[in-house]
Amino acid sequence: MADKKSFLLYFDMYPMIRDLPAEQRGYLLSAMFEYADAAWRSTVDAESILQKFPRMGKAARMAYAFIAAAIYRDTKKWLEKQARYHQAAVARCENAHRKEMDSIKQYF
């Protein structure tokens, strides 16, 4: 499976973080990156990432909860898409192998 190289932030998330102090936005951004990177690799839960940021305030934690839910949703869709792509590649490979074997059989 390919590595996930990105995650999305949506414009409608901005009002949740606009009024946070810069330090809190920094904690929030760091937590979002850590969660997004861990979410596709394993079944880490969003709450466990928050434990790494004890200085994150209540407002930033609330924003993180909403943003982490969107990251989870988007990651789940990405993983499903990757599985479909993998299945399609396997099917193409099997079909190509089958055709190759059929063409070889004609000589025997």
C-alpha positions in Angstrom: 0.0 0.0 0.0 1.2 3.5 -0.7 2.1 5.8 2.1 -0.4 8.5 2.8 1.3 11.8 2.2 -1.3 14.4 3.1 -4.4 15.3 5.0 -7.1 17.9 4.4 -8.0 21.0 6.3 -11.3 22.6 5.3 -12.2 26.2 5.2 -15.2 25.6 7.4 -12.7 24.5 10.2 -11.2 28.0 10.3 -13.8 29.6 12.6 -13.1 27.0 15.2 -9.4 28.0 15.4 -9.4 31.7 14.4 -9.6 33.1 17.9 -7.2 30.7 19.5 -3.9 32.2 20.8 -1.0 31.4 18.5 0.5 28.9 21.0 -2.8 27.0 21.2 -3.0 26.9 17.4 0.5 25.5 17.4 -0.4 22.7 19.7 -3.5 22.0 17.7 -1.6 21.9 14.4 1.0 19.5 15.9 -1.7 17.3 17.3 -3.5 17.2 13.9 -0.3 16.2 12.1 0.5 13.5 14.6 -3.1 12.1 14.5 -3.3 12.2 10.7 0.0 10.4 10.3 -0.9 7.8 12.9 -4.5 7.2 11.8 -3.7 5.6 8.5 -1.0 3.4 9.9 -3.0 1.9 12.8 -6.1 2.2 14.8 -4.8 4.9 17.1 -7.6 6.9 18.7 -7.7 10.7 18.6 -7.8 10.9 22.4 -4.4 9.2 22.8 -2.8 11.9 20.7 -4.2 14.6 23.0 -2.3 13.0 26.0 0.9 14.2 24.3 -0.3 17.8 24.5 -1.2 18.5 28.2 -0.9 22.3 27.7 -3.5 22.4 25.0 -6.5 24.4 26.3 -10.2 23.4 26.3 -11.1 25.4 23.2 -8.2 23.9 21.2 -9.1 20.4 22.4 -12.7 21.0 21.3 -11.5 22.1 17.8 -9.2 19.1 17.7 -12.1 16.7 18.4 -14.0 18.1 15.4 -11.0 18.2 13.1 -9.8 14.7 14.2 -13.3 13.4 13.3 -12.9 14.8 9.7 -9.3 13.4 9.5 -10.7 10.0 10.5 -13.5 10.1 8.0 -11.1 11.2 5.2 -8.5 8.6 6.2 -11.2 5.8 6.2 -12.2 6.8 2.7 -8.6 6.9 1.6 -7.9 3.4 3.0 -11.0 2.0 1.3 -9.9 3.6 -2.0 -6.4 2.1 -1.6 -8.0 -1.4 -1.0 -10.1 -1.0 -4.2 -7.0 0.0 -6.2 -5.1 -2.9 -4.8 -7.9 -5.4 -5.6 -8.1 -4.0 -9.2 -4.3 -4.3 -9.7 -4.4 -7.9 -8.5 -7.3 -8.7 -10.8 -5.4 -7.1 -13.8 -2.3 -9.1 -13.0 -4.3 -12.3 -12.7 -6.0 -11.7 -16.0 -2.7 -10.9 -17.7 -1.2 -14.0 -16.3 -4.2 -16.1 -17.4 -4.0 -14.7 -20.9 -0.3 -15.4 -21.1 -0.8 -19.0 -19.9 -3.5 -19.5 -22.5 -1.3 -18.3 -25.3 1.5 -20.6 -24.1 -0.9 -23.6 -23.9 -1.6 -23.3 -27.6 1.9 -24.5 -28.4 1.6 -27.7 -26.4 
